[in-house]
Amino acid sequence: MAGALSGKSALVTGAGMGIGRAVALAFAREGVGVLVADVNLAAGEETVGLITQAGGEAVFVRCDVTNKEDVQRMVGTAVSRFGRLDYACNNAGIHTPAPVPFPDLDDATWDSLMNVNLKGVFLCLKEELRQMEKQGAGAIVNVASLAGISVDPMDTIYTASKHGVMGLTKAAAFEYVKKGVRINAVCPAPVNTPMLRSAPMELQNLLISMLPMGRPATSEEVAGAVIYLCSDVASYVTGTGMVMDGGVSLV
């Protein structure tokens, strides 16, 4: 395994499945040492196994991104294992289980999504940026969504949380633009992940019907964008949300 990022290190949250696993595998193929973080022990260890079986280097840390101590331990483990932290992909996120009309939204669902999708990114950014500022270099990619710049039909809270991720991305990028750290986001349309496949079929069909390409993105396509944004090829790119919408914005 060797690529343009060879010899560097990265951490990926929510790396047990879906986009996170694809990003972790993509980093490993580039020769990057990967810290795989997930709240799901079995899924995270499976991702590590896939990397090591292919000849890559990876370590698993169980991490609840809403817990400050877990996040601190995650970053600390990456630094102690690899000596530094070059890249981070803040991917961990959740979705409401089914569309709910605005008046029927409940506080518990709001708190749950905001804690994972927004507070989780906030806590991770804080610890990652502390380390990268010490190094004077680094690149971070937050996984937002097309819902971060548009609307996810019938999911107000998810939309609000992902708009928040975009706000954090832009604010942090501006603050660190002269400190050697670049911060960007990816904003994919629906992606063929376990999260999408668990949604009601009616909602899946609605979302896919909105895509001119006629299909959701693959996790590997999103991972490719993350690798690009971390690489030196994107050295002049910061504070952006890379739209990956299958042509939605063309309509």
Backbone as CSV, one residue per row, in Angstrom:
resi,resn,N_x,N_y,N_z,CA_x,CA_y,CA_z,C_x,C_y,C_z
1,MET,0.840,-1.191,0.000,0.000,0.000,0.000,0.878,1.244,0.000
2,ALA,0.735,2.096,-0.980,1.515,3.323,-1.030,0.825,4.310,-1.940
3,GLY,0.848,5.570,-1.554,0.229,6.610,-2.360,0.796,7.955,-1.983
4,ALA,0.130,8.993,-2.430,0.621,10.349,-2.202,0.638,10.717,-0.729
5,LEU,-0.163,10.043,0.088,-0.235,10.348,1.515,0.599,9.387,2.352
6,SER,1.380,8.544,1.716,2.111,7.476,2.394,2.963,7.999,3.545
7,GLY,2.929,7.273,4.661,3.729,7.629,5.824,3.034,8.563,6.785
8,LYS,1.837,9.006,6.440,1.083,9.917,7.301,0.141,9.119,8.207
9,SER,-0.606,9.850,9.046,-1.554,9.199,9.943,-2.893,9.909,9.882
10,ALA,-3.954,9.148,10.182,-5.300,9.709,10.115,-6.182,9.058,11.164
11,LEU,-7.233,9.762,11.538,-8.293,9.145,12.329,-9.615,9.353,11.601
12,VAL,-10.495,8.373,11.745,-11.806,8.422,11.111,-12.850,8.022,12.142
13,THR,-13.815,8.888,12.398,-14.890,8.532,13.323,-16.038,7.869,12.558
14,GLY,-16.784,7.044,13.270,-17.853,6.306,12.602,-17.318,5.392,11.531
15,ALA,-16.136,4.807,11.783,-15.426,4.041,10.756,-15.803,2.565,10.739
16,GLY,-16.823,2.193,11.499,-17.207,0.795,11.542,-17.985,0.325,10.330
17,MET,-18.565,1.245,9.588,-19.358,0.855,8.424,-19.569,2.065,7.519
18,GLY,-20.202,1.835,6.376,-20.611,2.925,5.498,-19.478,3.816,5.042
19,ILE,-19.743,5.117,5.031,-18.757,6.089,4.560,-17.483,6.016,5.386
20,GLY,-17.624,5.920,6.693,-16.445,5.895,7.559,-15.518,4.748,7.252
21,ARG,-16.092,3.555,7.052,-15.248,2.404,6.707,-14.572,2.631,5.359
22,ALA,-15.303,3.147,4.386,-14.715,3.388,3.063,-13.567,4.402,3.147
23,VAL,-13.730,5.431,3.975,-12.673,6.429,4.142,-11.449,5.796,4.803
24,ALA,-11.669,5.004,5.846,-10.544,4.348,6.526,-9.781,3.444,5.562
25,LEU,-10.498,2.673,4.757,-9.849,1.791,3.786,-9.106,2.591,2.718
26,ALA,-9.687,3.716,2.306,-9.033,4.553,1.294,-7.739,5.152,1.832
27,PHE,-7.763,5.622,3.065,-6.533,6.126,3.686,-5.477,5.022,3.720
28,ALA,-5.878,3.830,4.146,-4.930,2.724,4.261,-4.316,2.377,2.919
29,ARG,-5.117,2.409,1.858,-4.582,2.115,0.521,-3.529,3.138,0.100
30,GLU,-3.623,4.339,0.675,-2.630,5.376,0.372,-1.370,5.242,1.222
31,GLY,-1.338,4.250,2.100,-0.174,4.061,2.964,-0.238,4.848,4.248
32,VAL,-1.444,5.256,4.642,-1.649,6.035,5.864,-1.955,5.095,7.026
33,GLY,-1.348,5.354,8.187,-1.728,4.647,9.405,-3.056,5.196,9.890
34,VAL,-4.015,4.326,10.187,-5.381,4.770,10.463,-5.835,4.389,11.866
35,LEU,-6.331,5.371,12.603,-7.058,5.099,13.829,-8.531,4.998,13.472
36,VAL,-9.095,3.835,13.691,-10.500,3.555,13.413,-11.292,3.793,14.692
37,ALA,-12.210,4.755,14.662,-13.006,5.075,15.846,-14.477,4.798,15.571
38,ASP,-15.118,4.150,16.525,-16.540,3.883,16.385,-17.082,3.512,17.764
39,VAL,-18.363,3.742,17.957,-19.004,3.329,19.204,-19.308,1.834,19.181
40,ASN,-19.329,1.240,17.996,-19.629,-0.173,17.815,-18.321,-0.964,17.779
41,LEU,-18.051,-1.707,18.832,-16.790,-2.431,18.966,-16.582,-3.435,17.839
42,ALA,-17.582,-4.272,17.583,-17.424,-5.322,16.567,-17.209,-4.738,15.182
43,ALA,-17.976,-3.700,14.830,-17.847,-3.096,13.499,-16.491,-2.427,13.340
44,GLY,-16.049,-1.731,14.372,-14.753,-1.060,14.299,-13.608,-2.045,14.155
45,GLU,-13.656,-3.118,14.918,-12.596,-4.115,14.834,-12.613,-4.832,13.484
46,GLU,-13.799,-4.967,12.888,-13.882,-5.564,11.553,-13.184,-4.677,10.528
47,THR,-13.370,-3.367,10.633,-12.682,-2.445,9.725,-11.177,-2.552,9.885
48,VAL,-10.712,-2.610,11.130,-9.271,-2.774,11.373,-8.781,-4.063,10.730
49,GLY,-9.555,-5.133,10.863,-9.168,-6.403,10.267,-9.047,-6.325,8.755
50,LEU,-9.964,-5.621,8.117,-9.903,-5.461,6.663,-8.639,-4.718,6.247
51,ILE,-8.251,-3.734,7.038,-7.049,-2.952,6.720,-5.791,-3.782,6.918
52,THR,-5.694,-4.449,8.052,-4.467,-5.198,8.345,-4.316,-6.408,7.420
53,GLN,-5.442,-7.030,7.053,-5.369,-8.165,6.118,-4.842,-7.735,4.759
54,ALA,-5.064,-6.477,4.410,-4.581,-5.960,3.122,-3.172,-5.373,3.235
55,GLY,-2.570,-5.499,4.410,-1.202,-5.023,4.586,-1.067,-3.632,5.151
56,GLY,-2.167,-3.029,5.569,-2.118,-1.685,6.127,-1.953,-1.696,7.639
57,GLU,-1.859,-0.510,8.216,-1.688,-0.359,9.662,-2.898,0.367,10.226
58,ALA,-3.501,-0.212,11.259,-4.685,0.399,11.847,-4.815,-0.006,13.301
59,VAL,-5.469,0.845,14.074,-5.770,0.562,15.472,-7.194,1.017,15.741
60,PHE,-7.904,0.276,16.578,-9.284,0.630,16.903,-9.364,1.276,18.275
61,VAL,-10.185,2.325,18.371,-10.517,2.937,19.657,-12.032,3.096,19.720
62,ARG,-12.630,2.544,20.737,-14.067,2.764,20.918,-14.278,4.199,21.371
63,CYS,-15.089,4.932,20.643,-15.260,6.359,20.930,-16.705,6.784,20.720
64,ASP,-17.281,7.347,21.762,-18.563,8.035,21.672,-18.226,9.505,21.446
65,VAL,-18.492,10.011,20.256,-18.057,11.363,19.907,-18.765,12.446,20.713
66,THR,-19.812,12.092,21.451,-20.485,13.076,22.305,-19.830,13.163,23.675
67,ASN,-18.837,12.317,23.923,-18.163,12.260,25.212,-16.763,12.867,25.097
68,LYS,-16.529,13.956,25.804,-15.262,14.686,25.691,-14.065,13.813,26.041
69,GLU,-14.188,13.005,27.071,-13.064,12.161,27.484,-12.756,11.106,26.432
70,ASP,-13.799,10.540,25.818,-13.573,9.576,24.742,-12.835,10.217,23.568
71,VAL,-13.240,11.426,23.222,-12.618,12.122,22.094,-11.163,12.457,22.402
72,GLN,-10.895,12.890,23.619,-9.515,13.183,24.003,-8.655,11.927,23.944
73,ARG,-9.215,10.810,24.405,-8.478,9.544,24.370,-8.239,9.098,22.926
74,MET,-9.215,9.323,22.060,-9.073,8.957,20.651,-7.892,9.689,20.013
75,VAL,-7.860,11.000,20.161,-6.781,11.784,19.563,-5.453,11.434,20.212
76,GLY,-5.448,11.273,21.536,-4.221,10.913,22.238,-3.663,9.577,21.781
77,THR,-4.549,8.612,21.523,-4.102,7.308,21.049,-3.503,7.405,19.652
78,ALA,-4.126,8.212,18.796,-3.582,8.387,17.443,-2.166,8.955,17.499
79,VAL,-1.967,9.952,18.354,-0.648,10.587,18.454,0.376,9.640,19.057
80,SER,-0.029,8.898,20.100,0.922,7.977,20.727,1.275,6.822,19.804
81,ARG,0.317,6.394,18.977,0.568,5.264,18.066,1.381,5.685,16.846
82,PHE,1.051,6.847,16.273,1.661,7.244,15.004,2.634,8.419,15.121
83,GLY,2.700,9.040,16.298,3.642,10.140,16.510,3.086,11.503,16.185
84,ARG,1.987,11.563,15.430,1.366,12.814,15.042,-0.015,12.516,14.455
85,LEU,-0.756,13.544,14.132,-2.051,13.375,13.480,-2.084,14.288,12.265
86,ASP,-2.009,13.682,11.088,-1.960,14.468,9.853,-3.343,14.762,9.289
87,TYR,-4.249,13.779,9.383,-5.573,13.923,8.784,-6.655,13.433,9.746
88,ALA,-7.820,14.023,9.618,-8.972,13.552,10.386,-10.218,13.660,9.525
89,CYS,-11.060,12.655,9.629,-12.361,12.678,8.965,-13.431,12.475,10.026
90,ASN,-14.170,13.540,10.309,-15.235,13.494,11.307,-16.529,13.073,10.612
91,ASN,-16.789,11.790,10.672,-17.867,11.197,9.889,-19.054,10.722,10.728
92,ALA,-18.834,10.413,11.988,-19.890,9.817,12.809,-21.155,10.666,12.780
93,GLY,-22.275,10.015,12.511,-23.538,10.743,12.441,-24.711,9.796,12.462
94,ILE,-25.878,10.336,12.781,-27.098,9.538,12.815,-28.220,10.291,12.114
95,HIS,-29.292,9.578,11.832,-30.441,10.119,11.119,-31.685,9.758,11.909
96,THR,-32.732,10.536,11.788,-33.990,10.134,12.406,-34.505,8.873,11.711
97,PRO,-35.166,7.983,12.442,-35.575,6.708,11.856,-36.643,6.811,10.780
98,ALA,-37.452,7.870,10.824,-38.522,8.016,9.833,-38.941,9.472,9.768
99,PRO,-39.473,9.915,8.632,-39.916,11.310,8.514,-41.001,11.633,9.542
100,VAL,-40.886,12.820,10.133,-41.855,13.275,11.131,-42.244,14.716,10.809
101,PRO,-43.526,15.031,10.746,-43.936,16.420,10.510,-43.382,17.339,11.599
102,PHE,-43.074,18.567,11.237,-42.427,19.504,12.159,-43.139,19.585,13.512
103,PRO,-44.460,19.750,13.574,-45.111,19.903,14.879,-44.986,18.677,15.783
104,ASP,-44.662,17.516,15.184,-44.571,16.284,15.968,-43.143,15.953,16.393
105,LEU,-42.190,16.802,16.023,-40.807,16.569,16.428,-40.697,16.676,17.948
106,ASP,-39.878,15.812,18.538,-39.760,15.818,19.997,-38.361,16.239,20.436
107,ASP,-38.272,16.691,21.663,-37.007,17.189,22.206,-35.930,16.105,22.244
108,ALA,-36.321,14.875,22.546,-35.339,13.801,22.654,-34.651,13.540,21.316
109,THR,-35.420,13.574,20.231,-34.828,13.374,18.904,-33.904,14.533,18.554
110,TRP,-34.341,15.752,18.849,-33.483,16.923,18.636,-32.162,16.768,19.370
111,ASP,-32.235,16.434,20.660,-31.019,16.316,21.471,-30.113,15.217,20.943
112,SER,-30.683,14.090,20.552,-29.887,12.967,20.074,-29.118,13.317,18.803
113,LEU,-29.816,13.872,17.807,-29.154,14.210,16.552,-28.152,15.343,16.720
114,MET,-28.510,16.350,17.476,-27.588,17.465,17.669,-26.342,17.036,18.440
115,ASN,-26.516,16.138,19.406,-25.366,15.674,20.183,-24.373,14.919,19.313
116,VAL,-24.873,13.996,18.485,-23.964,13.203,17.654,-23.477,14.006,16.448
117,ASN,-24.412,14.572,15.695,-24.071,15.182,14.403,-23.342,16.505,14.528
118,LEU,-23.655,17.283,15.568,-23.063,18.617,15.674,-22.093,18.735,16.843
119,LYS,-22.547,18.389,18.044,-21.625,18.440,19.182,-20.461,17.490,18.975
120,GLY,-20.730,16.326,18.383,-19.651,15.375,18.133,-18.569,15.952,17.241
121,VAL,-18.957,16.640,16.189,-17.980,17.282,15.302,-17.250,18.392,16.049
122,PHE,-17.983,19.159,16.848,-17.394,20.234,17.648,-16.306,19.698,18.584
123,LEU,-16.613,18.629,19.326,-15.634,18.071,20.261,-14.426,17.501,19.537
124,CYS,-14.672,16.815,18.422,-13.555,16.253,17.659,-12.665,17.345,17.085
125,LEU,-13.275,18.360,16.506,-12.491,19.467,15.952,-11.589,20.090,17.004
126,LYS,-12.118,20.317,18.190,-11.322,20.959,19.243,-10.035,20.181,19.523
127,GLU,-10.165,18.870,19.693,-8.989,18.072,20.031,-8.050,17.905,18.839
128,GLU,-8.610,17.716,17.657,-7.778,17.572,16.457,-7.002,18.852,16.183
129,LEU,-7.666,19.979,16.333,-7.014,21.257,16.045,-5.917,21.575,17.054
130,ARG,-6.112,21.191,18.304,-5.047,21.395,19.293,-3.767,20.695,18.852
131,GLN,-3.910,19.453,18.392,-2.737,18.690,17.971,-2.159,19.239,16.678
132,MET,-3.001,19.529,15.712,-2.494,19.996,14.422,-1.860,21.373,14.512
133,GLU,-2.366,22.218,15.395,-1.734,23.530,15.571,-0.330,23.373,16.146
134,LYS,-0.140,22.418,17.061,1.205,22.153,17.589,2.148,21.748,16.467
135,GLN,1.646,20.964,15.537,2.459,20.470,14.419,2.670,21.533,13.357
136,GLY,1.729,22.483,13.288,1.771,23.494,12.239,1.276,22.987,10.906
137,ALA,0.542,21.858,10.923,0.045,21.290,9.666,-1.041,20.269,9.957
138,GLY,-1.915,20.083,8.979,-2.954,19.076,9.101,-4.112,19.387,8.173
139,ALA,-4.949,18.391,7.951,-6.147,18.573,7.129,-7.289,17.786,7.751
140,ILE,-8.436,18.434,7.822,-9.625,17.832,8.419,-10.769,17.895,7.413
141,VAL,-11.516,16.806,7.310,-12.712,16.786,6.472,-13.891,16.339,7.328
142,ASN,-14.889,17.190,7.426,-16.126,16.848,8.111,-17.125,16.300,7.100
143,VAL,-17.816,15.240,7.467,-18.845,14.697,6.584,-20.162,15.400,6.922
144,ALA,-20.556,16.296,6.050,-21.829,16.994,6.210,-22.858,16.219,5.398
145,SER,-23.485,16.859,4.463,-24.521,16.230,3.647,-25.025,17.281,2.687
146,LEU,-25.695,16.849,1.646,-26.396,17.824,0.821,-27.396,18.585,1.685
147,ALA,-27.849,17.946,2.768,-28.744,18.606,3.721,-28.041,19.719,4.495
148,GLY,-26.718,19.806,4.371,-25.985,20.888,5.020,-26.047,22.190,4.245
149,ILE,-26.456,22.107,2.974,-26.572,23.317,2.165,-27.950,23.431,1.529
150,SER,-28.733,22.360,1.665,-30.083,22.346,1.111,-31.012,21.789,2.176
151,VAL,-31.914,20.911,1.796,-32.892,20.352,2.729,-33.020,18.854,2.530
152,ASP,-33.065,18.115,3.623,-33.423,16.711,3.569,-34.935,16.638,3.763
153,PRO,-35.682,16.186,2.765,-37.138,16.203,2.861,-37.657,15.517,4.122
154,MET,-38.491,16.210,4.842,-39.151,15.673,6.026,-38.190,15.355,7.162
155,ASP,-37.003,15.942,7.158,-36.092,15.723,8.289,-35.470,17.045,8.714
156,THR,-36.248,17.801,9.432,-35.846,19.134,9.872,-34.620,19.098,10.766
157,ILE,-34.598,18.166,11.709,-33.509,18.151,12.687,-32.191,17.750,12.024
158,TYR,-32.226,16.732,11.182,-31.015,16.328,10.458,-30.501,17.484,9.613
159,THR,-31.408,18.169,8.921,-31.022,19.320,8.107,-30.361,20.391,8.957
160,ALA,-30.954,20.705,10.106,-30.386,21.725,10.988,-29.011,21.310,11.499
161,SER,-28.855,20.031,11.847,-27.565,19.573,12.376,-26.475,19.662,11.320
162,LYS,-26.798,19.315,10.077,-25.786,19.344,9.026,-25.479,20.773,8.568
163,HIS,-26.455,21.680,8.634,-26.149,23.094,8.417,-25.168,23.568,9.492
164,GLY,-25.347,23.077,10.707,-24.410,23.416,11.779,-23.006,22.928,11.495
165,VAL,-22.895,21.722,10.940,-21.577,21.195,10.577,-20.899,22.102,9.562
166,MET,-21.668,22.599,8.595,-21.084,23.513,7.619,-20.646,24.813,8.275
167,GLY,-21.428,25.311,9.230,-21.037,26.524,9.943,-19.747,26.329,10.721
168,LEU,-19.626,25.195,11.416,-18.396,24.891,12.149,-17.207,24.785,11.195
169,THR,-17.420,24.131,10.068,-16.348,23.952,9.090,-15.811,25.296,8.619
170,LYS,-16.699,26.185,8.241,-16.285,27.490,7.723,-15.624,28.349,8.807
171,ALA,-16.203,28.359,10.008,-15.642,29.176,11.085,-14.255,28.686,11.493
172,ALA,-14.106,27.364,11.630,-12.808,26.813,12.013,-11.779,27.021,10.905
173,ALA,-12.203,26.857,9.659,-11.281,27.061,8.536,-10.754,28.488,8.514
174,PHE,-11.624,29.437,8.778,-11.197,30.838,8.788,-10.203,31.099,9.914
175,GLU,-10.461,30.533,11.080,-9.572,30.759,12.225,-8.202,30.133,12.016
176,TYR,-8.148,29.012,11.307,-6.884,28.277,11.180,-6.223,28.417,9.808
177,VAL,-6.744,29.304,8.974,-6.245,29.411,7.612,-4.767,29.802,7.557
178,LYS,-4.271,30.515,8.571,-2.865,30.915,8.585,-2.031,30.076,9.551
179,LYS,-2.614,28.981,10.039,-1.909,28.124,10.991,-1.528,26.775,10.388
180,GLY,-1.657,26.655,9.089,-1.229,25.435,8.418,-2.231,24.302,8.430
181,VAL,-3.449,24.579,8.898,-4.470,23.527,8.977,-5.633,23.884,8.060
182,ARG,-5.981,22.957,7.175,-7.118,23.158,6.278,-8.311,22.340,6.773
183,ILE,-9.496,22.934,6.723,-10.717,22.270,7.175,-11.784,22.415,6.103
184,ASN,-12.274,21.297,5.624,-13.302,21.270,4.586,-14.395,20.284,4.966
185,ALA,-15.402,20.194,4.126,-16.479,19.227,4.328,-16.855,18.612,2.992
186,VAL,-17.445,17.451,3.053,-18.075,16.860,1.871,-19.579,16.882,2.097
187,CYS,-20.310,17.154,1.021,-21.773,17.301,1.100,-22.430,16.370,0.078
188,PRO,-22.457,15.078,0.377,-23.041,14.151,-0.599,-24.563,14.114,-0.540
189,ALA,-25.159,13.840,-1.674,-26.564,13.463,-1.733,-26.683,12.078,-1.076
190,PRO,-27.858,11.470,-1.046,-27.978,10.155,-0.419,-26.889,9.187,-0.873
191,VAL,-26.332,8.466,0.107,-25.252,7.514,-0.143,-25.755,6.118,0.202
192,ASN,-25.359,5.161,-0.597,-25.812,3.779,-0.391,-25.096,3.162,0.800
193,THR,-25.598,3.468,1.987,-25.029,2.989,3.243,-26.112,2.266,4.042
194,PRO,-25.724,1.571,5.118,-26.737,0.958,5.985,-27.761,1.969,6.504
195,MET,-27.325,3.235,6.720,-28.254,4.250,7.201,-29.366,4.497,6.180
196,LEU,-28.993,4.627,4.900,-30.003,4.842,3.868,-30.892,3.610,3.717
197,ARG,-30.270,2.437,3.717,-31.037,1.212,3.503,-31.990,0.896,4.651
198,SER,-31.751,1.506,5.818,-32.642,1.288,6.959,-33.846,2.224,6.947
199,ALA,-33.823,3.228,6.062,-34.936,4.177,5.978,-36.142,3.509,5.332
200,PRO,-37.342,4.008,5.623,-38.543,3.456,4.962,-38.394,3.513,3.448
201,MET,-38.860,2.476,2.766,-38.699,2.392,1.314,-39.311,3.598,0.617
202,GLU,-40.411,4.104,1.146,-41.041,5.285,0.551,-40.077,6.466,0.532
203,LEU,-39.352,6.650,1.632,-38.384,7.745,1.702,-37.201,7.477,0.783
204,GLN,-36.710,6.233,0.741,-35.607,5.903,-0.157,-35.973,6.220,-1.602
205,ASN,-37.159,5.806,-1.993,-37.587,6.047,-3.366,-37.725,7.534,-3.661
206,LEU,-38.220,8.293,-2.684,-38.351,9.733,-2.863,-36.990,10.373,-3.070
207,LEU,-36.037,10.015,-2.230,-34.705,10.610,-2.327,-34.035,10.262,-3.652
208,ILE,-34.114,8.994,-4.041,-33.462,8.574,-5.282,-34.132,9.203,-6.501
209,SER,-35.451,9.423,-6.423,-36.165,10.047,-7.538,-35.698,11.472,-7.788
210,MET,-35.078,12.096,-6.800,-34.602,13.474,-6.929,-33.232,13.547,-7.584
211,LEU,-32.583,12.407,-7.805,-31.204,12.387,-8.291,-31.174,12.188,-9.805
212,PRO,-30.694,13.150,-10.562,-30.614,12.986,-12.014,-29.821,11.758,-12.439
213,MET,-28.814,11.354,-11.667,-28.053,10.152,-12.019,-28.862,8.883,-11.793
214,GLY,-29.950,9.004,-11.041,-30.822,7.858,-10.840,-30.333,6.848,-9.824
215,ARG,-29.325,7.194,-9.066,-28.794,6.285,-8.050,-28.138,7.083,-6.940
216,PRO,-28.048,6.507,-5.740,-27.298,7.177,-4.679,-25.801,7.073,-4.935
217,ALA,-25.028,7.889,-4.242,-23.572,7.785,-4.305,-23.125,6.505,-3.608
218,THR,-21.923,6.074,-3.901,-21.321,4.974,-3.148,-20.426,5.555,-2.065
219,SER,-20.201,4.779,-1.027,-19.289,5.210,0.039,-17.889,5.463,-0.507
220,GLU,-17.494,4.657,-1.480,-16.158,4.798,-2.058,-16.006,6.111,-2.817
221,GLU,-17.085,6.580,-3.442,-17.036,7.868,-4.135,-16.833,9.005,-3.137
222,VAL,-17.503,8.917,-2.007,-17.327,9.947,-0.974,-15.916,9.871,-0.396
223,ALA,-15.439,8.657,-0.184,-14.077,8.485,0.340,-13.040,9.101,-0.589
224,GLY,-13.251,8.973,-1.889,-12.323,9.578,-2.844,-12.248,11.079,-2.692
225,ALA,-13.384,11.703,-2.409,-13.404,13.143,-2.207,-12.660,13.524,-0.927
226,VAL,-12.811,12.701,0.118,-12.094,12.964,1.370,-10.589,12.900,1.148
227,ILE,-10.135,11.880,0.430,-8.701,11.753,0.147,-8.205,12.956,-0.645
228,TYR,-8.955,13.375,-1.629,-8.569,14.560,-2.407,-8.417,15.780,-1.505
229,LEU,-9.390,16.023,-0.643,-9.359,17.221,0.195,-8.220,17.181,1.216
230,CYS,-7.788,15.987,1.591,-6.660,15.874,2.517,-5.314,15.997,1.808
231,SER,-5.286,15.711,0.528,-4.022,15.649,-0.201,-3.483,17.037,-0.530
232,ASP,-2.210,17.058,-0.905,-1.574,18.312,-1.303,-2.138,18.861,-2.604
233,VAL,-2.813,18.018,-3.367,-3.464,18.498,-4.587,-4.499,19.573,-4.246
234,ALA,-5.067,19.479,-3.051,-6.078,20.444,-2.594,-5.485,21.452,-1.611
235,SER,-4.202,21.737,-1.743,-3.506,22.580,-0.766,-4.038,24.013,-0.686
236,TYR,-4.802,24.454,-1.689,-5.354,25.815,-1.676,-6.854,25.799,-1.383
237,VAL,-7.343,24.659,-0.922,-8.783,24.505,-0.677,-9.042,24.435,0.819
238,THR,-9.810,25.379,1.345,-10.197,25.330,2.752,-11.522,26.054,2.945
239,GLY,-12.296,25.588,3.909,-13.564,26.220,4.230,-14.681,25.937,3.243
240,THR,-14.505,24.913,2.432,-15.520,24.627,1.412,-16.323,23.381,1.758
241,GLY,-17.509,23.295,1.191,-18.300,22.081,1.263,-18.385,21.501,-0.132
242,MET,-17.687,20.395,-0.370,-17.670,19.804,-1.707,-19.007,19.116,-1.979
243,VAL,-19.743,19.643,-2.931,-21.060,19.107,-3.267,-20.905,17.875,-4.150
244,MET,-21.541,16.790,-3.731,-21.540,15.543,-4.495,-23.002,15.115,-4.589
245,ASP,-23.718,15.671,-5.561,-25.169,15.550,-5.542,-25.768,14.797,-6.718
246,GLY,-24.946,14.153,-7.533,-25.475,13.389,-8.650,-26.243,14.233,-9.646
247,GLY,-25.972,15.543,-9.647,-26.592,16.426,-10.616,-27.822,17.175,-10.098
248,VAL,-28.128,17.040,-8.797,-29.317,17.725,-8.249,-29.273,19.222,-8.507
249,SER,-28.113,19.833,-8.322,-28.005,21.284,-8.469,-28.139,21.749,-9.907
250,LEU,-28.146,20.825,-10.854,-28.308,21.192,-12.266,-29.764,21.449,-12.638
251,VAL,-30.654,20.952,-11.800,-32.087,21.021,-12.135,-32.699,22.321,-11.635
